[in-house]
Amino acid sequence: MSAENSGRSIRRPRVQSGEHAQQRTVGRGTDQDLPLKVAVRRLLWQMGCSTRLDVRLRGYTVGDRGPGHQEYTDLDVLGIGFTPAGQIHTTFADCRSSSGRVLERMFWVRGVADFVEADDAYLVRANAVPSAARTLSSRLGVGILTPDDLASMVRVFPTELDLESGPLACMFDLHGVGVHLDSHSGLSRKLASLVDYLDFDYWVYEPYRNLTQVVAHLSDAAGTLNPDDRVHRTLFYDCAWHYALAIVRALAFVRSTRMADVPAAVRIYAAGGELALREKNQMAKLLARNGFDIDSGVVHPPYIDSLITLITRFLVHPSELADVLRYAEYLGVAEITRVPETVGQAFGASVRPVAAKLFADICSFLVTSAGLRPEFKSAARDRSVVDLTGGVPSDSVPPDDAQQESGDQLTIPDS
């Protein structure tokens, strides 16, 4: 399956080594609003969410000069949380260190929040805001967070996780965050389509398409992606995060339509709906009648059965969804910033073995379905579940990156 070309590659500065923690980060990491974004990320993590910074939105357009792409805007911070029943709850935060045009910006935030269907929206400012902004807040449904408001919110949501000095601190270190934001810089042109898809197209595609498009773009890049390359491993974990979110969207469809027939619901969703599935089946029959050799891939991707199994595993564990995303998010940042601790070591007593296993299942699915080198699966397993099951780390990554076996002997329940 070939992924469509998502546009011209964006040239960005090459990522700096995580060993040089005092050096100035280049590219997106130099954003003057980054401290506010990281502060909001911390708040959302304390709320139990996973996050994505600098989510950029663009659309495909056809103008006088022919087809092309038009960048719309960006989301400074996107938070992904869940209800107890596993329903997704999204939060959008606009972060600005400047002090002007607050009222105008509030209307903009409201419009963007509606566009991305965010459940909560916040205007985050480094300075005091006009009193009229707080008056508008309840009317527009846009929360106001100044430094004092943000500090008060942080106190309301305590967490047992060590976000200050432990391995998870890399998620909230300005340099580390900047390095991760710039980790796709300077990559091979052969990976441009995959990077552009993750950075842009993923967020504006119809959600059902991402179940196949993540796999398709990874498959196109399979010959280039190298599990011995730290940046490539980071990119793989970022893909796993995006795929976990795509699965979450699919779960919502399954729950609301055909809970008693999960395989049928997944097939319908992956095809784009009942009408689209019927049209594909009719086209396959028409081609077959006219002598064409038709395989099942015309209607469904070849990995549809594995996808149904994967989604079923997630369906019966709704309370694990947020942690699957958080583990993928942590490993993406930890890998590029050379933080060696596994998920079990980083999250300590708060680790959820089933969520770690589900994350490893996503990585295994992506490797198999996209035809990636199996060492990617081994590397993900080493960092997510090996020390929770008493296993032995593989030799799939360079010696300096190998994880030390933990004494933990936790048993992961059958998913």
Secondary structure as GFF3:
##gff-version 3
##sequence-region A 1 415
A	DSSP	three_ten_helix	27	30	.	.	.	ID=ss1
A	DSSP	alpha_helix	34	46	.	.	.	ID=ss2
A	DSSP	beta_strand	50	63	.	.	.	ID=ss3
A	DSSP	beta_strand	66	82	.	.	.	ID=ss4
A	DSSP	beta_strand	88	96	.	.	.	ID=ss5
A	DSSP	alpha_helix	102	115	.	.	.	ID=ss6
A	DSSP	beta_strand	120	125	.	.	.	ID=ss7
A	DSSP	alpha_helix	131	140	.	.	.	ID=ss8
A	DSSP	beta_strand	143	145	.	.	.	ID=ss9
A	DSSP	alpha_helix	147	156	.	.	.	ID=ss10
A	DSSP	three_ten_helix	167	172	.	.	.	ID=ss11
A	DSSP	alpha_helix	174	181	.	.	.	ID=ss12
A	DSSP	three_ten_helix	189	191	.	.	.	ID=ss13
A	DSSP	alpha_helix	192	199	.	.	.	ID=ss14
A	DSSP	three_ten_helix	201	203	.	.	.	ID=ss15
A	DSSP	three_ten_helix	207	209	.	.	.	ID=ss16
A	DSSP	alpha_helix	210	220	.	.	.	ID=ss17
A	DSSP	alpha_helix	230	257	.	.	.	ID=ss18
A	DSSP	alpha_helix	262	271	.	.	.	ID=ss19
A	DSSP	alpha_helix	274	289	.	.	.	ID=ss20
A	DSSP	three_ten_helix	296	298	.	.	.	ID=ss21
A	DSSP	alpha_helix	304	315	.	.	.	ID=ss22
A	DSSP	three_ten_helix	318	320	.	.	.	ID=ss23
A	DSSP	alpha_helix	321	336	.	.	.	ID=ss24
A	DSSP	alpha_helix	343	347	.	.	.	ID=ss25
A	DSSP	three_ten_helix	348	350	.	.	.	ID=ss26
A	DSSP	alpha_helix	353	370	.	.	.	ID=ss27
A	DSSP	alpha_helix	375	384	.	.	.	ID=ss28
A	DSSP	alpha_helix	386	389	.	.	.	ID=ss29
A	DSSP	three_ten_helix	399	401	.	.	.	ID=ss30
###
